[in-house]
Amino acid sequence: MTKRLLLLVLVGALALPLAGCQTGRGSHRPDPNTLYVGAVQSSFPSAYMPWLSREGIAPTIANMLYSSLFSYDEETDRYLPSIGREWYYVDENGEPILTEDGSIDYARLEEIYSDPQYDYLAVKVIIHQDITWSDGVPLTVEDIYYSFDLATNHALSNHAGALAWTSDLKHKYNNGVLVEKGLFTYERGALEQGYHIDPAEKDYVIYLHVNKVLGAVTPLFTSVLILPKHVWEPVVSRENQLNSSSPSAELLYRYTHPVGCGPWILDTEQSGSQQIVLHRRQDYHLKKPDGSPLYGVDTIKFILYKEQNVALYALLKGHIDVLDSSVSSNYLLLFAKEKDLFVSNAPGTFTQTLVFNLNPVASERNPLRDLLANREFRKALALAVNQDELIKNVLDGAGVPASAGLMRPSLTDFYNPEADSIVPRDYAQRLALANEILDGIVPDKDKDGYRLLGGERISFKILGTPGEQDVVSFLQIQFKKIGIDVQYAPKGAQPESTYLYTSKFDLVLQGVIFSLSNVDIMYPAHFSTLGRTSNYGRLVNEGLNAAIEEMRYTLNLNRKYELLKEIQPMIAQEFYKVPLYTANVISVARTDRFTGFQVVEGSTVFNSESLQNLRRVEGR
């Protein structure tokens, strides 16, 4: 029985007990001012240091307790206020580089900083003046300085992710010694650098020097959750690093009793291994335009479910208000029959790809993987992929085809349709061309029509999660049409260290997302850099590398956009990360107590937009 058929059986089993149990719904959430949220994962985190974990619910909680400088809006290409109120590129005197209408003057920016005397861009950030930490201590730019400084100092942070977030910050440590300074406040060298800060603004202005990359500010603004200096500086040291696998009693206390500046506070007494309780901060500095609180819900209670079917049953029976988990499209039929449900079928942002191990380390090479080094062989496999059939059978239609250039067509300013004209659109024509290519490389076949190499059937293993077995099953059907066998192989709990970084795989399923906000970091990580990066198959293409490098470092915005469009056909022609589909994000919430849930691209129905628009249903 395939996974999809098994899921349909489970849906039927889930629906049966509900047919005669329509009473009592809505009676299992005792607190009318609490939003009950179901989360499906193996366990809840026991520590809440925001840089500690990026798995499961941990980043969701971290982003509710803490804040970054700004958030990024893909649709408008704007950074929205958070801790930061406003920011500018500035000239050598600290004056903003702006046009008359207040937008960035990219022409002048290029004119100033193309001068070789500058090996940086200067950025001024002004933060809100009324922010406090949850313990009442005011937040100042010294907290921002401390957070960025700590992120760049691996000897104290012991956090590889923090080094990646701040890789374009011109503030560098070598074995715990500061060798280049790129952060400046009133108290820390701003005047010496030539930046005047009025004493009345000394707690609210910071200058950053970043690499001459127009996207350098993005991870600094949106990925680094700011830490309270007064909490962490007294306990973090070389012997007691921030990210510690065996924290001291002092560190452990701070891990479990977070002091943040975000809109929510952790209720440490009520939170534990089965639930996490957050209360809305009454003094949160961001408000709605009319001055009312940004969020209308007083309390959020996250409840742990280890099985998705159990969580869905709890939702339908009224034990929870919303499920913070994407669900299979197979459940859409069940949801359509239920009252008081809001179903979010949001457009996805992640593209599922099939990645080839085309350049393994010497110890992992073999005749089969040598075939993957042949671009024409990879092209044949790419031609056999029928995205429409995968979307129909794996996603039940809840998804869209993905571009061969791996840029979403919805990003109209950057998407290049030429990447999708490299191979024929007609599937019959594609199969004919694929078989023609393979007949010239591996013409021999066995009695079942599978191609042979050295008398043995060509068979590759595709690494994936248990939830991706369905994808591999349908790829088996498609690749059989060109005489290639593929089999599912579990990737395990730590696939990067076990298989991917060590080249111990044939093919792997990998979700990717590229946009203007992340290409400066993600393009090199996926296509250029070798080692412990997302370039799992170790692609080496000097022409592509050069285009990515120029795209990163050009200060001409129009040229950057041109290069983004030029790079997409180059990616497509490698047939390295072959797109399978972009799945919708399907999630569900009850509307008998709260309404106002919002559909947000790439997100479940439990998202910031929903929290800002939720309102109580009168009398419920």
C-alpha positions in Angstrom: 0.0 0.0 0.0 1.5 3.3 -1.0 1.8 6.1 1.6 -1.0 8.1 -0.2 -3.4 5.2 0.0 -2.6 4.7 3.6 -3.2 8.3 4.3 -6.6 8.1 2.6 -7.5 5.1 4.8 -6.4 7.1 7.9 -8.6 10.1 6.8 -11.5 7.7 6.5 -10.8 6.3 9.9 -10.5 9.8 11.4 -13.8 10.9 9.9 -15.9 7.9 11.1 -16.0 8.7 14.8 -16.9 12.3 14.0 -20.1 11.4 12.1 -22.0 10.8 15.3 -20.1 13.1 17.6 -21.2 16.6 16.6 -22.1 17.7 20.1 -19.7 19.2 22.6 -17.5 21.0 20.1 -16.0 24.2 21.3 -16.3 23.1 25.0 -12.8 21.9 25.5 -10.9 25.3 25.5 -11.7 26.6 28.9 -10.1 30.1 28.7 -11.9 32.4 26.3 -9.0 34.7 26.0 -6.5 32.0 25.1 -5.7 30.8 21.6 -5.0 27.1 21.7 -2.4 26.0 19.1 -1.6 22.4 18.2 2.0 21.6 17.2 3.1 18.3 15.7 6.6 17.2 16.5 8.5 14.7 18.6 9.1 17.0 21.6 9.0 20.6 22.8 12.3 22.5 23.4 13.5 22.8 27.0 15.7 25.8 26.3 14.8 29.1 24.8 18.1 30.7 23.9 17.1 32.1 20.5 20.2 31.0 18.6 20.1 27.6 20.0 17.8 25.7 17.7 16.3 26.1 14.2 14.2 22.9 14.4 10.5 22.3 15.0 8.7 24.9 17.0 11.9 26.4 18.5 12.3 29.2 15.9 8.6 30.1 16.1 8.8 30.6 19.9 12.2 32.4 19.5 10.7 34.9 17.1 7.8 35.6 19.4 10.0 36.2 22.5 12.8 38.0 20.7 13.0 40.4 17.8 15.4 41.2 15.0 16.2 44.7 13.8 13.7 44.6 10.9 11.5 42.1 9.0 11.5 41.8 5.2 8.5 42.1 2.9 9.1 40.2 -0.3 6.2 41.8 -2.1 7.3 45.4 -1.6 11.1 44.7 -1.2 11.0 46.8 2.0 12.4 46.3 5.5 9.6 46.8 8.0 10.3 48.2 11.5 10.8 45.9 14.5 13.6 47.0 16.9 14.9 49.2 14.2 12.8 52.3 13.3 14.6 53.3 10.1 17.9 52.7 8.3 20.0 54.3 5.6 23.1 53.8 3.5 25.3 56.8 4.4 28.2 58.7 3.0 31.6 59.3 4.7 30.0 61.9 6.9 27.2 59.7 8.0 24.6 61.5 5.9 21.8 59.3 4.3 22.1 58.5 0.6 18.6 59.2 -0.4 16.6 60.5 -3.4 14.2 63.4 -3.0 11.3 61.0 -2.3 13.2 59.3 0.5 14.2 56.1 -1.2 17.7 54.7 -1.6 19.7 56.7 -4.2 21.5 53.7 -5.8 23.2 55.8 -8.4 24.9 57.9 -5.8 25.6 54.9 -3.6 27.5 53.3 -6.6 29.3 56.6 -7.3 30.6 56.9 -3.8 31.4 53.3 -2.9 32.8 52.1 -6.2 35.9 54.1 -5.1 38.6 51.5 -4.2 39.4 53.4 -1.0 36.2 51.9 0.4 36.1 48.2 1.1 32.7 48.5 2.8 29.3 50.1 2.7 28.3 52.2 5.7 24.8 51.7 7.2 23.1 53.8 9.8 20.4 52.2 11.9 18.1 54.1 14.3 16.1 52.1 16.7 12.8 52.8 18.5 13.3 54.8 21.8 10.6 53.1 23.9 11.7 49.4 23.8 12.3 47.5 27.0 13.3 44.0 27.7 10.7 41.8 29.4 12.5 42.4 32.7 11.9 46.1 32.4 15.5 47.1 31.4 15.6 49.6 28.4 17.0 48.2 25.1 19.7 50.3 23.6 22.2 50.0 20.7 24.7 48.5 23.2 22.5 45.4 23.1 22.7 45.4 19.3 26.5 45.9 19.4 26.8 43.1 21.9 24.7 40.7 19.8 26.5 41.3 16.5 29.9 41.4 18.2 29.1 38.1 19.9 27.9 36.5 16.7 31.2 37.3 15.0 33.3 35.9 17.9 33.1 32.2 17.6 35.4 31.8 20.6 32.5 33.1 22.8 29.4 32.1 20.8 30.4 28.7 19.5 27.7 29.2 16.9 28.4 28.4 13.3 25.0 29.8 12.2 25.8 33.2 13.8 29.0 33.4 11.8 27.0 32.8 8.6 24.5 35.5 9.4 27.2 38.0 10.0 29.6 36.9 7.3 29.1 40.2 5.4 29.6 42.3 8.5 33.1 44.0 8.4 33.6 43.1 12.1 36.0 40.2 12.4 37.6 38.1 15.2 40.5 35.7 14.9 40.6 33.2 17.8 38.8 35.6 20.1 40.8 38.7 19.1 39.1 41.6 17.3 41.1 42.2 14.1 38.6 44.4 12.2 36.0 46.7 13.6 32.8 47.3 11.8 30.3 48.4 14.5 30.2 52.0 15.9 28.1 53.6 18.6 28.4 56.8 20.6 30.4 54.9 23.2 32.3 52.7 20.7 34.2 54.8 18.2 31.6 56.5 16.1 33.1 59.9 16.4 36.6 58.6 15.7 35.2 57.0 12.5 33.7 60.4 11.5 30.1 59.7 12.4 28.6 62.3 14.6 25.8 61.1 17.0 24.0 63.7 19.1 24.3 62.8 22.9 20.5 62.7 23.1 20.5 59.9 20.5 23.4 57.9 21.8 21.3 55.0 22.9 19.4 54.8 19.6 22.0 55.1 16.7 24.5 52.5 15.5 26.6 52.4 12.3 27.6 49.2 10.6 30.2 48.6 8.0 29.3 45.7 5.6 30.7 44.1 2.5 30.0 45.9 -0.7 27.0 43.7 -1.4 23.6 45.2 -1.7 22.1 42.2 0.1 24.6 42.2 2.9 22.1 43.9 5.3 19.4 41.3 5.0 20.7 38.5 7.3 21.9 41.2 9.8 18.5 42.8 9.8 16.3 39.8 9.7 18.2 36.7 10.9 20.0 37.9 14.1 17.6 37.9 17.1 19.0 40.6 19.4 20.1 39.4 22.9 20.0 41.4 26.1 23.6 42.4 27.0 22.9 42.7 30.7 21.7 39.1 30.8 24.3 37.3 28.7 27.6 39.3 29.1 28.1 38.4 32.8 28.0 34.7 32.1 29.3 34.1 28.6 33.1 33.4 28.4 35.5 31.1 26.6 34.9 28.5 29.2 31.2 29.1 29.3 30.2 29.7 25.6 26.8 30.9 24.6 25.9 27.8 22.6 26.9 25.1 25.0 26.1 21.4 24.9 26.8 21.2 28.6 25.7 24.6 30.0 26.6 25.7 33.5 23.8 26.3 36.0 23.9 30.0 35.2 23.6 29.5 31.5 20.9 26.8 31.9 18.8 29.2 33.9 19.1 31.8 31.2 18.2 29.2 28.6 15.0 28.3 30.4 14.0 31.8 31.6 14.3 34.0 28.5 14.4 37.7 28.7 13.3 39.0 25.3 12.1 42.2 23.6 9.4 40.6 21.4 5.6 40.9 21.8 5.3 37.7 24.0 6.6 36.5 27.4 7.1 32.9 28.3 5.1 31.6 31.3 7.9 29.5 32.8 5.6 28.0 35.5 3.0 26.7 33.1 5.3 25.7 30.3 6.9 22.3 30.1 7.4 19.2 27.9 3.7 19.0 26.8 2.7 22.7 26.5 4.3 26.2 26.0 2.3 29.2 27.3 3.0 32.7 26.1 1.4 35.9 27.4 1.1 39.1 25.4 3.3 42.0 26.6 1.2 45.0 27.5 4.1 47.3 26.9 5.2 46.1 23.4 6.4 49.1 21.4 4.8 48.3 18.1 1.1 49.2 17.8 -1.7 49.3 15.3 -2.2 52.6 13.4 -5.0 53.6 15.9 -2.7 53.0 18.9 -4.3 49.8 20.0 -2.3 46.6 20.8 -0.7 45.0 17.7 -2.1 41.6 18.8 -5.6 41.0 20.1 -5.0 37.6 21.8 -4.0 37.7 25.5 -2.5 34.2 25.8 -1.3 31.5 23.4 -1.0 27.9 24.6 0.9 25.5 22.4 0.0 21.9 22.9 2.2 19.0 21.8 1.0 16.3 19.5 3.3 13.6 18.3 0.9 12.3 15.5 -0.7 14.6 13.0 -3.9 12.5 12.9 -4.3 12.9 16.6 -3.8 16.7 16.3 -6.4 16.9 13.5 -8.9 14.9 15.6 -8.3 17.4 18.5 -8.9 20.3 16.1 -12.1 18.9 14.8 -13.4 18.0 18.3 -12.7 21.5 19.5 -9.7 20.9 21.8 -7.5 23.4 19.9 -8.2 26.5 17.8 -5.5 26.2 15.1 -2.9 23.7 13.9 0.5 25.1 13.4 1.5 22.4 10.9 1.0 22.0 7.1 -1.1 19.0 6.3 -1.5 16.8 3.2 -3.9 17.9 0.5 -5.6 14.5 1.0 -7.4 16.1 4.0 -9.1 18.8 1.9 -12.0 16.5 1.3 -12.5 15.9 5.0 -12.2 19.6 5.8 -14.8 20.5 3.2 -17.5 18.6 5.1 -16.8 20.3 8.5 -18.4 23.5 9.9 -16.5 26.3 11.6 -13.2 25.6 9.8 -10.9 28.0 8.0 -8.7 26.3 5.5 -5.6 28.1 4.3 -4.4 26.8 1.0 -1.4 29.2 0.7 0.9 29.4 -2.3 4.2 27.8 -1.4 7.7 29.4 -1.5 9.8 26.2 -1.2 10.6 24.3 -4.4 11.2 20.6 -4.0 14.2 19.5 -6.1 16.0 16.4 -6.9 19.8 16.9 -6.4 22.4 14.8 -8.1 25.7 13.8 -6.5 27.7 14.8 -9.6 31.1 15.4 -8.0 31.6 13.2 -4.9 34.9 13.1 -3.0 37.3 10.6 -4.4 36.5 7.9 -1.8 32.8 7.9 -2.7 33.1 7.7 -6.5 31.8 4.6 -8.3 30.8 3.8 -11.9 27.1 4.7 -11.2 28.0 8.1 -9.7 30.3 8.7 -12.6 27.2 8.6 -14.8 25.8 11.5 -12.7 28.9 13.6 -13.6 27.7 13.5 -17.2 25.5 16.5 -17.8 23.8 14.8 -20.7 22.9 11.9 -18.5 21.4 14.3 -15.9 19.5 16.1 -18.6 17.9 12.8 -19.6 16.7 12.2 -16.1 15.4 15.8 -15.9 13.5 15.4 -19.1 11.7 12.4 -17.6 10.3 14.4 -14.7 6.7 15.3 -15.2 5.9 18.0 -12.8 2.2 18.1 -13.7 1.8 14.4 -12.8 3.7 14.8 -9.6 1.5 17.7 -8.6 -1.7 15.7 -9.5 -0.7 12.5 -7.7 1.5 13.5 -4.8 -0.1 16.9 -4.0 -3.6 16.2 -5.2 -3.3 19.4 -7.3 -2.3 21.6 -4.3 0.9 23.0 -5.9 2.3 24.6 -9.0 5.2 23.7 -11.4 8.5 25.1 -10.5 10.9 26.9 -12.8 14.1 25.2 -14.0 15.9 28.3 -12.9 14.5 27.9 -9.4 13.1 31.4 -9.1 9.4 31.6 -8.4 7.4 33.0 -11.4 5.4 35.1 -9.0 8.6 37.2 -8.5 8.1 38.9 -11.8 10.9 41.4 -11.5 13.5 38.6 -11.2 12.0 35.5 -12.8 13.5 34.6 -16.3 11.2 32.4 -18.4 14.2 31.6 -20.7 15.3 29.0 -18.0 12.1 27.1 -18.9 12.6 27.0 -22.6 15.8 25.0 -22.5 13.9 21.7 -22.8 10.7 20.9 -24.7 7.4 21.4 -22.9 5.6 18.5 -24.5 6.2 15.4 -22.3 6.1 12.8 -25.1 8.8 14.8 -26.9 10.8 15.0 -23.6 10.7 11.3 -23.1 11.7 10.6 -26.7 14.7 13.0 -26.3 15.6 11.4 -23.0 15.7 7.9 -24.4 17.7 9.1 -27.4 20.3 10.6 -25.1 20.5 7.5 -22.9 20.7 5.2 -26.0 23.9 6.9 -26.8 25.4 6.6 -23.2 24.0 3.3 -21.8 22.2 1.4 -24.6 22.0 -2.1 -23.1 18.8 -3.1 -21.3 17.7 -6.1 -19.2 14.5 -8.1 -19.9 12.4 -5.5 -17.9 13.6 -2.6 -20.0 16.0 -1.2 -17.4 19.3 0.1 -18.6 22.6 -1.7 -17.8 26.0 -0.6 -16.9 28.7 -3.3 -16.9 25.9 -5.9 -17.1 24.2 -4.6 -13.9 21.0 -2.6 -13.7 21.4 1.1 -13.3 19.7 1.8 -9.9 20.1 4.9 -7.8 18.9 5.6 -4.2 17.1 8.8 -3.4 17.5 10.1 0.1 14.3 11.4 1.7 12.2 11.6 4.8 9.4 9.0 5.4 6.9 11.7 4.3 8.7 11.9 0.9 8.3 8.2 0.0 5.3 9.1 -2.1 7.4 11.4 -4.2 10.0 8.7 -4.8 7.3 6.2 -5.7 6.0 8.4 -8.5 9.6 9.2 -9.7 10.1 5.5 -10.0 7.2 5.3 -12.4 8.5 8.3 -14.4 12.2 7.1 -14.6 11.2 3.6 -15.6 10.0 5.1 -18.9 13.6 5.9 -19.7 15.0 2.6 -18.2 16.4 4.0 -15.0 15.6 2.5 -11.6 15.4 4.6 -8.4 14.7 3.4 -4.8 13.8 5.3 -1.6 16.5 5.5 1.1 15.8 7.1 4.5 18.0 10.2 5.1 17.8 9.8 8.9 18.0 12.4 11.7 21.3 14.1 10.7 21.5 13.7 6.9 24.0 16.5 6.4 26.7 15.0 8.6 25.9 11.4 7.8 25.4 11.5 4.0 25.4 14.9 2.3 28.6 16.6 3.5 30.5 13.3 3.1 29.2 12.5 -0.5 27.6 9.3 0.7 24.5 9.5 -1.6 23.3 9.2 -5.2 20.4 11.6 -5.2 18.6 13.6 -2.5 15.3 15.5 -2.2 16.0 19.1 -1.1 13.7 22.1 -0.7 15.1 25.4 -1.9 13.9 28.9 -1.8 15.5 31.8 -3.7 14.5 35.5 -3.7 16.1 38.9 -3.9 16.4 38.9 -0.2 18.6 35.8 0.1 20.4 35.2 -3.2 23.6 36.9 -2.0 23.9 34.2 0.6 22.0 31.2 -0.9 23.4 31.2 -4.5 27.0 30.7 -3.3 25.9 28.2 -0.7 23.9 26.1 -3.2 26.1 26.4 -6.3 29.6 27.6 -5.6 31.0 26.8 -2.1 32.3 23.4 -1.4 32.3 21.8 2.0 29.7 22.0 4.6 27.2 23.9 2.5 23.9 23.3 0.6 26.0 22.5 -2.5 25.6 18.8 -1.6 26.6 17.5 -5.0 29.7 19.7 -5.1 28.9 21.4 -8.3 31.9 23.3 -9.9 31.0 25.6 -12.7 33.5 28.5 -13.1 31.2 30.5 -15.4 28.3 30.2 -13.0 30.6 31.1 -10.0 31.8 34.2 -11.8 28.2 35.3 -12.5 27.2 34.8 -8.9 30.2 36.6 -7.7 29.5 39.6 -9.9 25.9 39.6 -8.9 26.9 39.7 -5.2 29.3 42.5 -5.5 27.9 44.9 -8.1 26.6 48.1 -6.7 24.5 48.8 -9.8 21.0 47.6 -8.9 19.9 47.3 -12.5 23.0 45.2 -13.3 22.2 43.0 -10.2 18.7 42.3 -11.6 20.2 41.5 -15.1 22.6 39.1 -13.6 19.9 37.4 -11.6 18.1 36.8 -14.8 21.3 35.6 -16.6 22.0 33.1 -13.8 18.7 31.3 -13.9 19.3 29.7 -17.4 22.8 28.8 -16.2 21.4 26.9 -13.3 18.8 25.2 -15.5 21.4 24.0 -18.0 23.4 22.2 -15.3 20.5 19.8 -14.6 21.9 19.6 -11.0 19.0 20.6 -8.8 16.0 19.5 -10.9 12.7 21.0 -9.8 9.8 18.7 -9.0 7.1 21.1 -7.8 6.3 23.9 -5.4 3.7 22.7 -2.9 1.0 24.8 -1.4 1.0 25.1 2.4 -2.3 23.7 3.6 -3.3 24.4 7.2 -6.5 24.7 9.1 -8.1 26.6 12.1 -11.4 26.7 13.8 -13.6 29.8 13.5 -16.1 29.2 16.3 -14.2 31.4 18.8 -11.8 33.5 16.8 -12.1 34.9 13.2 -9.7 36.9 11.1 -7.2 34.1 10.1 -5.1 35.2 7.2 -3.6 33.3 4.2 0.1 34.2 3.9 2.4 32.9 1.2 4.6 30.1 2.4 3.1 30.0 5.9 0.6 28.1 7.9 -2.6 29.8 9.1 -0.8 30.4 12.4 1.2 33.5 11.3 1.9 37.0 12.4 -0.8 38.4 10.0 -3.4 36.2 11.6 -2.4 37.1 15.1 -2.7 40.8 14.2 -6.2 40.3 12.7 -7.8 37.8 15.1 -10.9 38.9 17.0 -13.2 37.1 19.3 -16.6 35.8 18.1 -19.2 37.5 20.2 -20.8 35.3 22.7 -18.3 32.4 22.2 
